[in-house]
Amino acid sequence: MKAMVLAAGLGTRLKPITYKIPKPMVPVIDRPVMAHLLGLIERHGFTQAVANLHYFPDTIRDYFGDGSAFGVELAYNYEPKLLGTAGGVRGVRDHFGDEPFLIISGDALTDIDLTALVERHRASGGVATLTVKRVDDTREYGVVLHDADGRITGFQEKPDPAEALSDLGNCGIYVFSPEIFDYFPETDFADWAQDVFPALLANDVPFYIHEIEEYWNDVGSLGELRTGTFDALTGALDLGVEGTGAADGVYAADADALAAAESVEGPVWVGRGCEIGEGARLIGPVIVGDGAKIGAGAAVRDSIVFPGGEVPAGTIAIGAILGHGDIMANLRSPDGSPAVSRGQA
């Protein structure tokens, strides 16, 4: 079975980070979110994958190459004009052949058992299997309705909780049989929720849910990126990254990286080749990505510093995301004060 990573999106809700990098390249702990996805599909036996590209396509191609460094054979399809969530899949239909195939969103942070998803699809006999998970706030998700056998009977798009008929959010992780393409609109642009899934319902085509208990977060916003990253740090999300998983632990890839720090309170994760200045203070949860710099006297709390990022000397960063070069996203501190300020810490 082959896989596809949807990687063409603009990442609008992740601005300003996505002014400089595409959403699949946003770092989580030690590597881009798409790298975690390729690791996940490789662990579940997928050896061939394709990604559709549009926004900053060369950034993705240059990083992942032919995929061999990630254990998969990776191909690409560039979309000069966005084709939609389903249209992008149709654009590479020849890649899949006559077998069922996996589709996974390029912004998904998850440790889902993909093998179980595939088994569910084969056992149900439907044309499609949609991964779903119970959500606390239906206003943030498209929710899926189903019968006692798990056959899908309808959808609601981001309903108010008082009006929601289901609390099963659509995770954007699917297995399809090739027959799915028979239900696409004739237009080049096609969307799963607006076009294809309604066509399946209208034609009484059986398709099913696969409900999961595993972790899933779509990293669609700065808040979700922050939550997902800290969940990976503490082990609520298992990404298999060395040094993660301890609720109050301190990890540094280089043994002497924290030698000059004044104080370090976990959970804190510090990557390879980092520079932590004299008198710096790290108050977890804090992620300091590979090659990042924390200046002398800086104080960092409840923040993420991307690989190659920098916290200048004397800076106080609280509840912030500090990215490549001049990328900085202020999530603001719990009391509403600015998340990043200059001046002696």
C-alpha positions as CSV (number, residue, x, y, z in Angstrom):
1,M,0.0,0.0,0.0
2,K,1.2,3.5,-0.8
3,A,0.7,6.8,1.0
4,M,0.3,10.4,0.3
5,V,1.1,13.4,2.5
6,L,-1.0,16.5,1.8
7,A,1.7,19.2,1.9
8,A,0.4,22.0,-0.4
9,G,-1.5,24.1,2.1
10,L,-0.7,27.8,2.9
11,G,-0.7,27.5,6.7
12,T,-2.6,30.7,7.1
13,R,-3.4,30.2,10.8
14,L,0.3,29.6,11.6
15,K,1.3,33.1,10.5
16,P,3.8,34.7,11.0
17,I,5.8,31.4,11.1
18,T,4.6,30.4,7.6
19,Y,5.7,33.7,6.1
20,K,9.1,32.0,5.8
21,I,8.5,28.3,5.8
22,P,5.6,26.0,4.7
23,K,3.5,24.3,7.3
24,P,4.9,20.8,6.8
25,M,8.3,22.2,7.6
26,V,7.3,23.7,11.0
27,P,9.6,22.1,13.6
28,V,8.3,20.0,16.4
29,I,11.1,19.2,18.9
30,D,13.9,18.1,16.6
31,R,12.6,18.0,13.1
32,P,9.7,19.2,10.8
33,V,6.3,17.8,11.4
34,M,6.4,16.1,8.0
35,A,9.5,14.3,9.0
36,H,7.6,12.8,11.9
37,L,4.9,11.8,9.6
38,L,7.3,10.0,7.2
39,G,8.8,8.2,10.2
40,L,5.3,7.1,11.3
41,I,4.4,5.7,7.9
42,E,7.7,4.0,7.5
43,R,7.3,2.3,10.9
44,H,4.0,0.9,9.7
45,G,5.4,-0.6,6.6
46,F,4.8,2.0,3.9
47,T,7.7,2.2,1.6
48,Q,6.4,4.6,-1.1
49,A,4.9,8.0,-0.7
50,V,4.0,11.1,-2.6
51,A,3.5,14.7,-1.5
52,N,1.7,17.4,-3.3
53,L,3.4,20.8,-3.2
54,H,2.5,24.4,-3.8
55,Y,3.7,26.9,-1.1
56,F,7.6,27.0,-0.8
57,P,7.8,23.7,-2.7
58,D,11.6,23.8,-3.0
59,T,12.0,24.1,0.8
60,I,10.2,20.7,1.1
61,R,12.0,19.0,-1.8
62,D,15.4,20.2,-0.7
63,Y,14.9,18.9,2.8
64,F,13.4,15.5,2.1
65,G,15.0,14.7,-1.3
66,D,14.0,11.3,-2.6
67,G,13.0,10.2,0.9
68,S,15.7,7.6,1.4
69,A,17.0,9.3,4.5
70,F,13.5,8.8,6.0
71,G,13.1,5.2,4.9
72,V,10.6,5.8,2.1
73,E,10.7,6.4,-1.6
74,L,9.2,9.9,-1.9
75,A,7.8,11.5,-5.1
76,Y,6.3,15.0,-5.5
77,N,3.6,16.7,-7.5
78,Y,3.7,20.4,-7.8
79,E,0.4,22.2,-8.1
80,P,0.8,25.7,-9.7
81,K,-2.8,26.3,-8.6
82,L,-4.2,24.6,-5.5
83,L,-6.5,21.7,-6.4
84,G,-8.2,21.3,-3.0
85,T,-7.9,18.5,-0.4
86,A,-9.3,15.9,-2.8
87,G,-8.2,17.4,-6.1
88,G,-4.6,17.1,-5.0
89,V,-5.1,13.4,-4.5
90,R,-6.7,12.9,-7.8
91,G,-3.7,14.7,-9.4
92,V,-1.5,11.7,-8.4
93,R,-4.0,8.9,-8.8
94,D,-1.7,7.0,-11.1
95,H,0.8,6.8,-8.2
96,F,-1.6,4.5,-6.3
97,G,-2.3,1.8,-8.8
98,D,-5.1,-0.6,-8.1
99,E,-4.6,-0.9,-4.4
100,P,-6.1,1.0,-1.4
101,F,-4.0,3.9,-0.3
102,L,-3.4,6.1,2.7
103,I,-3.9,9.9,2.9
104,I,-2.5,11.9,5.8
105,S,-2.5,15.6,6.3
106,G,1.0,17.2,6.3
107,D,0.2,19.1,9.5
108,A,-0.9,16.1,11.6
109,L,0.9,15.4,14.9
110,T,-0.1,11.8,15.8
111,D,1.1,8.4,16.9
112,I,-1.9,6.6,15.4
113,D,-1.7,2.9,14.7
114,L,-1.8,3.1,10.9
115,T,-1.7,-0.7,10.6
116,A,-5.0,-0.9,12.5
117,L,-6.5,1.8,10.2
118,V,-5.6,-0.3,7.2
119,E,-7.0,-3.5,8.8
120,R,-10.3,-1.6,9.5
121,H,-10.6,-0.6,5.9
122,R,-10.0,-4.0,4.6
123,A,-12.5,-5.6,7.1
124,S,-15.3,-3.1,6.5
125,G,-15.3,-3.5,2.7
126,G,-16.2,0.2,2.2
127,V,-14.8,2.6,-0.4
128,A,-13.4,4.8,2.3
129,T,-12.4,4.7,6.0
130,L,-12.1,8.0,7.9
131,T,-10.1,8.3,11.1
132,V,-12.1,10.0,13.9
133,K,-11.4,10.9,17.5
134,R,-13.7,12.3,20.2
135,V,-13.2,16.0,20.7
136,D,-14.0,18.4,23.5
137,D,-15.2,21.3,21.4
138,T,-17.0,20.5,18.2
139,R,-16.8,24.1,17.1
140,E,-13.2,23.5,16.0
141,Y,-13.9,20.4,13.8
142,G,-16.0,18.8,11.2
143,V,-17.8,16.0,13.0
144,V,-18.9,12.6,11.7
145,L,-22.2,10.8,12.2
146,H,-22.5,7.0,11.9
147,D,-24.7,4.0,12.5
148,A,-24.2,1.1,14.9
149,D,-21.8,-0.6,12.4
150,G,-19.7,2.5,12.0
151,R,-21.1,3.3,8.6
152,I,-21.0,7.0,8.0
153,T,-24.5,8.6,7.7
154,G,-23.7,12.3,7.7
155,F,-21.5,15.2,8.7
156,Q,-21.7,18.5,10.6
157,E,-19.2,21.3,10.0
158,K,-18.0,22.8,13.2
159,P,-21.4,22.7,15.0
160,D,-22.1,24.5,18.2
161,P,-21.9,21.9,21.0
162,A,-25.6,22.4,21.8
163,E,-26.4,21.4,18.2
164,A,-23.8,18.8,17.6
165,L,-25.1,15.3,16.8
166,S,-21.7,13.7,17.3
167,D,-18.4,14.5,19.1
168,L,-16.3,12.5,16.6
169,G,-13.9,14.9,14.9
170,N,-12.6,14.1,11.4
171,C,-8.8,13.7,11.7
172,G,-8.0,14.1,8.0
173,I,-6.3,10.6,7.9
174,Y,-8.0,8.3,5.4
175,V,-7.7,5.0,3.6
176,F,-9.4,4.9,0.2
177,S,-10.0,2.2,-2.4
178,P,-9.4,3.3,-6.0
179,E,-13.2,3.4,-6.6
180,I,-13.3,6.7,-4.7
181,F,-12.3,8.5,-7.8
182,D,-15.6,7.6,-9.4
183,Y,-17.3,10.1,-7.1
184,F,-15.2,13.1,-7.8
185,P,-16.7,16.2,-9.5
186,E,-15.6,17.1,-13.0
187,T,-14.0,20.3,-11.9
188,D,-10.2,20.3,-11.2
189,F,-10.7,21.7,-7.7
190,A,-12.3,19.1,-5.3
191,D,-12.8,19.0,-1.6
192,W,-13.5,15.9,0.5
193,A,-16.0,17.5,2.8
194,Q,-17.8,19.7,0.1
195,D,-17.7,17.4,-2.9
196,V,-16.6,13.8,-2.5
197,F,-18.1,12.7,0.8
198,P,-21.6,14.2,0.0
199,A,-21.4,12.3,-3.3
200,L,-20.8,9.0,-1.4
201,L,-23.8,9.7,0.8
202,A,-26.0,10.7,-2.2
203,N,-25.1,7.5,-4.0
204,D,-25.5,5.3,-0.9
205,V,-21.9,4.2,-1.1
206,P,-20.7,2.5,2.1
207,F,-17.8,4.2,3.9
208,Y,-16.9,3.9,7.6
209,I,-15.2,5.4,10.6
210,H,-12.1,4.2,12.4
211,E,-12.2,5.6,15.9
212,I,-8.9,6.1,17.6
213,E,-7.7,6.7,21.2
214,E,-4.2,7.6,20.2
215,Y,-2.9,11.2,20.1
216,W,-3.9,13.5,17.3
217,N,-3.4,17.2,16.8
218,D,-3.6,19.0,13.4
219,V,-1.1,21.8,14.3
220,G,-3.4,24.2,12.5
221,S,-2.7,27.2,14.7
222,L,0.0,28.6,16.9
223,G,-1.8,27.4,20.1
224,E,-2.1,23.9,18.7
225,L,1.6,23.9,17.6
226,R,2.5,24.9,21.2
227,T,0.3,22.2,22.7
228,G,1.5,19.5,20.4
229,T,5.1,20.3,21.0
230,F,4.8,20.3,24.7
231,D,2.7,17.1,24.6
232,A,5.6,15.5,22.7
233,L,8.1,16.9,25.3
234,T,6.2,15.3,28.2
235,G,5.3,12.0,26.5
236,A,1.5,12.5,25.9
237,L,2.5,12.2,22.2
238,D,5.0,9.5,21.4
239,L,7.3,10.7,18.5
240,G,10.1,8.5,19.5
241,V,12.5,11.5,20.1
242,E,15.3,10.8,22.5
243,G,15.0,12.7,25.7
244,T,11.2,13.2,25.6
245,G,8.6,11.6,27.8
246,A,9.5,12.8,31.3
247,A,7.0,15.3,32.8
248,D,9.7,17.1,34.8
249,G,13.0,16.0,33.2
250,V,15.8,17.9,31.7
251,Y,17.6,16.7,28.6
252,A,20.5,18.1,26.6
253,A,21.9,16.3,23.5
254,D,25.3,17.7,24.3
255,A,26.5,17.0,27.9
256,D,27.9,20.4,28.6
257,A,25.2,22.5,26.9
258,L,23.7,23.7,30.1
259,A,27.0,24.2,32.0
260,A,26.8,28.1,31.9
261,A,23.1,28.3,32.8
262,E,22.1,29.8,36.1
263,S,19.1,27.6,36.6
264,V,17.2,25.0,34.6
265,E,13.8,23.7,35.7
266,G,12.2,20.9,33.7
267,P,10.7,19.8,31.5
268,V,13.4,21.2,29.2
269,W,14.7,19.7,26.0
270,V,17.9,21.1,24.4
271,G,19.0,19.9,21.0
272,R,22.4,19.4,19.4
273,G,24.9,22.3,18.9
274,C,23.0,24.7,21.1
275,E,24.7,27.7,22.9
276,I,23.3,28.5,26.3
277,G,24.8,31.8,27.6
278,E,26.2,32.6,30.9
279,G,23.5,33.1,33.6
280,A,20.6,32.0,31.3
281,R,17.5,30.7,33.0
282,L,15.2,28.0,31.5
283,I,11.9,27.3,33.2
284,G,10.0,24.5,31.6
285,P,8.3,23.6,29.5
286,V,11.0,24.8,27.2
287,I,12.2,23.4,23.8
288,V,15.5,24.6,22.4
289,G,16.0,23.2,18.9
290,D,19.2,22.1,17.3
291,G,21.7,24.9,16.8
292,A,19.7,27.5,18.7
293,K,21.2,30.2,20.9
294,I,20.1,31.5,24.3
295,G,22.0,34.7,25.1
296,A,23.7,35.6,28.3
297,G,21.3,36.5,31.1
298,A,18.2,35.6,29.0
299,A,15.2,34.0,30.7
300,V,13.0,31.6,28.8
301,R,9.8,30.1,30.2
302,D,6.9,28.1,28.6
303,S,8.4,28.7,25.2
304,I,9.7,27.0,22.0
305,V,12.9,28.1,20.3
306,F,13.1,26.6,16.8
307,P,16.2,25.0,15.4
308,G,18.6,27.8,14.5
309,G,16.6,30.3,16.5
310,E,17.9,32.8,18.9
311,V,16.9,34.5,22.2
312,P,19.1,37.6,22.4
313,A,21.1,38.4,25.6
314,G,19.0,39.9,28.4
315,T,15.7,38.9,26.8
316,I,12.7,37.6,28.7
317,A,10.6,35.2,26.7
318,I,7.4,33.8,28.2
319,G,4.9,31.7,26.3
320,A,6.6,32.5,23.0
321,I,7.6,30.7,19.8
322,L,10.9,32.0,18.5
323,G,11.7,30.8,15.0
324,H,14.2,31.0,12.2
325,G,16.0,34.3,11.8
326,D,13.5,37.0,12.5
327,I,10.4,34.9,13.0
328,M,8.8,35.4,16.4
329,A,5.3,34.5,17.5
330,N,4.1,35.9,20.8
331,L,1.4,33.8,22.4
332,R,1.4,36.1,25.4
333,S,2.0,35.2,29.0
334,P,-0.8,33.8,31.3
335,D,-1.5,37.3,32.8
336,G,-1.8,38.8,29.3
337,S,1.4,40.7,29.3
338,P,3.7,40.7,26.3
339,A,5.4,37.3,25.9
340,V,8.8,38.7,24.8
341,S,10.5,41.8,26.2
342,R,14.0,43.2,26.0
343,G,16.1,44.3,29.0
344,Q,18.1,42.6,31.6
345,A,16.4,39.4,32.9
